[in-house]
Amino acid sequence: MEARMKSTASPEVMTAIQSLYKAMYSGGVDPRVLELVHLRASQINGCSPCVFAGVASAKKHGETDERLHNVVTWRETPFFTEAERAALALAEAATRIQDGAPGVTDEIWDAAAAHFDEEQLSAIILDIALTNFFNRINRTIREQAGKTW
């Protein structure tokens, strides 16, 4: 399969996206949590370039292969903290809005809010939104893993 386009972003769009990422990373959330959230949402959406880039970025932030290999099964493994589990549950609930899932329930929200303050929650929500944004662009243009980053 080949990509349909080389790029979908103008310089103005890239500047805006970079500003969003700067805001997200200044929200006080451990970058490894943001990388796990990005990876899980990208797995759900089947976005191979974002999964590829997410694993590479997570490793740069010190993430282990053991944990990265188990993000897809985070509920069944002992490798994640309660805060990470809350962030992953929030990512899944906010991402799976198209398949009849209940979305972000009060239980999921309360679990996340027990571990993260409002600024941190804002950063995690922005991470989820940006990930879904890029997942949809990449799926539309058939971007290939390993070719973008």
Buried (B, 14 or more C-beta within 10 A) or exposed (E): EEBEEEEEEEEEEEEEBEEBBEEBBEBEBBBBBBBBBBBBBBBBBEBBBBBBBBBEBBEEEEBEEEBBEBBBEBEEEEBBEEBBBBBBBBBBBBBBEEEEEEEBEEEBBEBBBEBBEEEBBBBBBBBBBBBBEBBEBBBEBEBBBEEBE
